[in-house]
Amino acid sequence: MNNILLFDLLSYTICFFKWREVIRNKGIAYLLWFFFGLMGIHRMYCGKWITGFVWLFTFGVFGIGWFLDLFLTSGMVDYVNLIDNSKINKPQNVTVNAFINSDK
C-alpha cells in the first residue's frame, strides 16, 4: 500500500515538473510577475531560465526590468505556448500527389 502511494506521489511530481507539456496561462504569469517578479519567477515559468536567474540576482534588473515585464509578459506566454504547441503537434509525413497536365 505504501509503495503505491509513493509511486503515485512520485509520478505526480514528475508530471508536475514537465514544463514543456503544460500550456502556460497569462493570468498565472501576471500573478507571478506581480508577487515574485523581482525574483524572476514569471520568466522561469515562461521557460526563460537564464533571464529569470538574472532577475533573481539583480532584483529585476533593479526594478526597471520588472516594470518592463508588465508589457512583455503576455508576449512571453504566447511565444512559449506557440513553441510548445509546435513540438507537441509535429507535422505528419503527408504525401501529395500532384497531377501536372502537360497537354497544352
CYANA upper distance limits for C-alpha pairs under 8 A (distance plus 0.5 A):
  1 MET  CA      5 LEU  CA      6.95
  2 ASN  CA      6 LEU  CA      6.57
  3 ASN  CA      7 PHE  CA      6.52
  4 ILE  CA      8 ASP  CA      6.63
  5 LEU  CA      9 LEU  CA      6.66
  6 LEU  CA     10 LEU  CA      6.55
  7 PHE  CA     11 SER  CA      6.51
  8 ASP  CA     12 TYR  CA      6.51
  9 LEU  CA     13 THR  CA      6.65
 10 LEU  CA     14 ILE  CA      6.68
 11 SER  CA     15 CYS  CA      6.60
 12 TYR  CA     16 PHE  CA      6.50
 13 THR  CA     17 PHE  CA      6.87
 14 ILE  CA     18 LYS  CA      7.01
 18 LYS  CA     22 VAL  CA      7.67
 19 TRP  CA     47 GLY  CA      8.46
 20 ARG  CA     84 ASP  CA      6.75
 21 GLU  CA     84 ASP  CA      7.55
 21 GLU  CA     88 ILE  CA      8.30
 23 ILE  CA     81 ASN  CA      6.38
 23 ILE  CA     84 ASP  CA      8.24
 24 ARG  CA     28 ILE  CA      8.30
 24 ARG  CA     29 ALA  CA      8.11
 24 ARG  CA     45 TYR  CA      8.30
 24 ARG  CA     46 CYS  CA      7.66
 24 ARG  CA     77 VAL  CA      6.67
 24 ARG  CA     80 VAL  CA      8.12
 24 ARG  CA     81 ASN  CA      6.88
 25 ASN  CA     29 ALA  CA      6.74
 25 ASN  CA     77 VAL  CA      7.51
 26 LYS  CA     30 TYR  CA      6.60
 26 LYS  CA     73 THR  CA      8.21
 26 LYS  CA     74 SER  CA      6.69
 26 LYS  CA     77 VAL  CA      6.72
 27 GLY  CA     31 LEU  CA      6.70
 28 ILE  CA     32 LEU  CA      6.62
 29 ALA  CA     33 TRP  CA      6.55
 29 ALA  CA     42 HIS  CA      5.93
 29 ALA  CA     45 TYR  CA      7.57
 29 ALA  CA     46 CYS  CA      8.23
 29 ALA  CA     73 THR  CA      7.54
 29 ALA  CA     77 VAL  CA      7.98
 30 TYR  CA     34 PHE  CA      6.55
 30 TYR  CA     42 HIS  CA      7.84
 30 TYR  CA     70 LEU  CA      8.34
 30 TYR  CA     73 THR  CA      7.57
 31 LEU  CA     35 PHE  CA      6.68
 31 LEU  CA     36 PHE  CA      8.47
 32 LEU  CA     36 PHE  CA      5.71
 32 LEU  CA     37 GLY  CA      6.66
 32 LEU  CA     41 ILE  CA      6.80
 32 LEU  CA     42 HIS  CA      5.54
 33 TRP  CA     37 GLY  CA      4.46
 33 TRP  CA     38 LEU  CA      8.18
 33 TRP  CA     40 GLY  CA      8.03
 33 TRP  CA     41 ILE  CA      7.60
 33 TRP  CA     42 HIS  CA      5.63
 33 TRP  CA     66 TRP  CA      8.18
 33 TRP  CA     69 ASP  CA      8.20
 33 TRP  CA     70 LEU  CA      8.18
 33 TRP  CA     73 THR  CA      8.50
 36 PHE  CA     40 GLY  CA      7.13
 36 PHE  CA     41 ILE  CA      6.34
 36 PHE  CA     42 HIS  CA      7.65
 37 GLY  CA     41 ILE  CA      6.55
 37 GLY  CA     42 HIS  CA      6.61
 37 GLY  CA     55 TRP  CA      8.47
 37 GLY  CA     60 GLY  CA      7.29
 37 GLY  CA     66 TRP  CA      6.48
 38 LEU  CA     55 TRP  CA      6.71
 38 LEU  CA     56 LEU  CA      7.06
 38 LEU  CA     59 PHE  CA      5.22
 38 LEU  CA     60 GLY  CA      4.84
 38 LEU  CA     63 GLY  CA      7.34
 38 LEU  CA     66 TRP  CA      6.49
 39 MET  CA     52 GLY  CA      7.75
 39 MET  CA     53 PHE  CA      8.18
 39 MET  CA     55 TRP  CA      6.04
 39 MET  CA     56 LEU  CA      4.55
 39 MET  CA     57 PHE  CA      7.98
 39 MET  CA     59 PHE  CA      6.36
 39 MET  CA     60 GLY  CA      6.86
 40 GLY  CA     44 MET  CA      6.97
 40 GLY  CA     51 THR  CA      7.91
 40 GLY  CA     52 GLY  CA      4.81
 40 GLY  CA     53 PHE  CA      7.00
 40 GLY  CA     54 VAL  CA      8.07
 40 GLY  CA     55 TRP  CA      5.29
 40 GLY  CA     56 LEU  CA      5.85
 40 GLY  CA     59 PHE  CA      8.44
 40 GLY  CA     60 GLY  CA      7.05
 41 ILE  CA     45 TYR  CA      6.63
 41 ILE  CA     52 GLY  CA      6.82
 41 ILE  CA     56 LEU  CA      8.47
 42 HIS  CA     46 CYS  CA      6.92
 42 HIS  CA     52 GLY  CA      8.08
 42 HIS  CA     73 THR  CA      8.41
 43 ARG  CA     47 GLY  CA      6.91
 43 ARG  CA     48 LYS  CA      5.66
 43 ARG  CA     49 TRP  CA      7.21
 43 ARG  CA     51 THR  CA      7.42
 43 ARG  CA     52 GLY  CA      5.52
 43 ARG  CA     73 THR  CA      8.47
 44 MET  CA     48 LYS  CA      5.58
 44 MET  CA     49 TRP  CA      5.33
 44 MET  CA     51 THR  CA      8.43
 44 MET  CA     52 GLY  CA      5.74
 46 CYS  CA     76 MET  CA      6.88
 46 CYS  CA     77 VAL  CA      6.45
 46 CYS  CA     80 VAL  CA      6.74
 47 GLY  CA     80 VAL  CA      7.65
 48 LYS  CA     52 GLY  CA      6.48
 49 TRP  CA     53 PHE  CA      6.73
 50 ILE  CA     54 VAL  CA      6.83
 51 THR  CA     55 TRP  CA      6.59
 52 GLY  CA     56 LEU  CA      6.68
 53 PHE  CA     57 PHE  CA      6.73
 54 VAL  CA     58 THR  CA      6.55
 54 VAL  CA     60 GLY  CA      7.98
 54 VAL  CA     61 VAL  CA      7.92
 55 TRP  CA     59 PHE  CA      5.81
 55 TRP  CA     60 GLY  CA      4.60
 55 TRP  CA     61 VAL  CA      6.23
 55 TRP  CA     65 GLY  CA      8.25
 56 LEU  CA     60 GLY  CA      7.05
 58 THR  CA     62 PHE  CA      6.44
 59 PHE  CA     63 GLY  CA      6.93
 60 GLY  CA     64 ILE  CA      7.19
 60 GLY  CA     65 GLY  CA      5.72
 60 GLY  CA     66 TRP  CA      5.44
 61 VAL  CA     65 GLY  CA      5.72
 61 VAL  CA     66 TRP  CA      7.64
 62 PHE  CA     66 TRP  CA      8.44
 63 GLY  CA     67 PHE  CA      6.80
 64 ILE  CA     68 LEU  CA      6.81
 65 GLY  CA     69 ASP  CA      6.56
 66 TRP  CA     70 LEU  CA      7.52
 67 PHE  CA     71 PHE  CA      8.41
 68 LEU  CA     72 LEU  CA      7.01
 69 ASP  CA     73 THR  CA      5.87
 72 LEU  CA     76 MET  CA      6.80
 73 THR  CA     77 VAL  CA      6.77
 74 SER  CA     78 ASP  CA      6.80
 75 GLY  CA     79 TYR  CA      6.47
 76 MET  CA     80 VAL  CA      6.70
 77 VAL  CA     81 ASN  CA      6.64
 78 ASP  CA     82 LEU  CA      6.60
 79 TYR  CA     83 ILE  CA      6.72
 80 VAL  CA     84 ASP  CA      6.54
 81 ASN  CA     85 ASN  CA      6.48
 82 LEU  CA     86 SER  CA      6.74
 83 ILE  CA     87 LYS  CA      6.94
 84 ASP  CA     88 ILE  CA      6.72
 85 ASN  CA     89 ASN  CA      6.32
 86 SER  CA     90 LYS  CA      6.50
